[in-house]
């Protein structure tokens, strides 16, 4: 049975047409259980069509992510590796699990891990939506990529323009030509686009603007809300392990404190314990604990629960005082001349660590002015002692800064 979105269009380098048309052009010769190292979104879309048939067990990832070490691990787990049409057989023979879709975690705390899903668990929008053309700039096979893709194959009227990594500098022009009306990206993706070519971004007829994948602060939400006053601006909390669990549409950073502990059928239940966000999600991957400790720092401020960054990397010990890297970052990014900032601790005599920052300017500001800005809004131990100015916003294939 064809997916409900089989007649939706997909636009990508090398193909423009419907999912059904892509399927008719695609000779499915994939092994029953395979990890596919894709070069572009056309290869990835073909893999999605195979997954939609329900006859395969698949993992889709950018070829750069499937390193020799990771490929060896996957072959040992019973998956063949498919790369540019060549097949490396699994090292462990086992029966395939049709309908299984594997995702890789980001690997930010070590080697990426596999998380088991199905197309059903990856599909989080189950109700009718107005017809839209979606922009999908995410890395092939990432959780956020699957979120846009499952929307495109499961609901009629949801077309997709795929953006390759080497097209990130020119995507606004392609989006305008394709009639994109909904766009999803990380805060870094949006900051980079607004820094590089704000006029082209502002020209898009966007009805839906979505952010996710990184901490979402008020500065970027406010800028997008002001740029697109008629659009719904949303931020999403999602991960391979927990699934899509939080969606906020009021244009404010964080979510209402009264959401904590609320249990509703089909919805995630949210907790904060010892400053960490905990989630009980019906969309979690298989084998994930019922209550997942996310490792993300959360704090309640003025009735909002703010998710600010990773617990392991947010705290900077300055002479025994605990400076929050995310708090310093948000203060810097709230300055009208700052397009982007990253904050880290650096070893220092006597105090052990000091706060440093890298900054990209979108206006005029000196180091002294930015230090004074922080000093007015932060305790003395959190004020950056060294600032380094960059010429461009660093961004990885994940659309995150990760610097």
Secondary structure, DSSP 8 states (H G I E B T S, - for coil): ---TTTTSEEEETTEEEEHHHHHHH------SEEEEEESSHHHHHHHHHHHHTT--EEEEEETTTS-HHHHHHHHHTT-EEEETTEEE--SS-----TT-EEEE---TTSS--EEEE-HHHH----S----EEEEE-S-TT-HHHHHHHHHHHHSTTEEEEE--GGGTTTHHHHHHHHT--EEEE-HHHHHHHHHHHHHHHHTS--SEEEEESS---HHHHHHHHHHTTTSEEEEEEEETTTEEEEEE-SS-SSEEGGGBT---TTS-EEEEETTEEEEE-TT--BT--SSEEEEEEEEEETTEEEEEEEHHHHEEEETTEEEEHHHHHHHHHTSTTEEEEEEEEEEETTTEEEEEEEEEESS---HHHHHHHHHTTS-GGGS-SEEEEESS----TTSS---
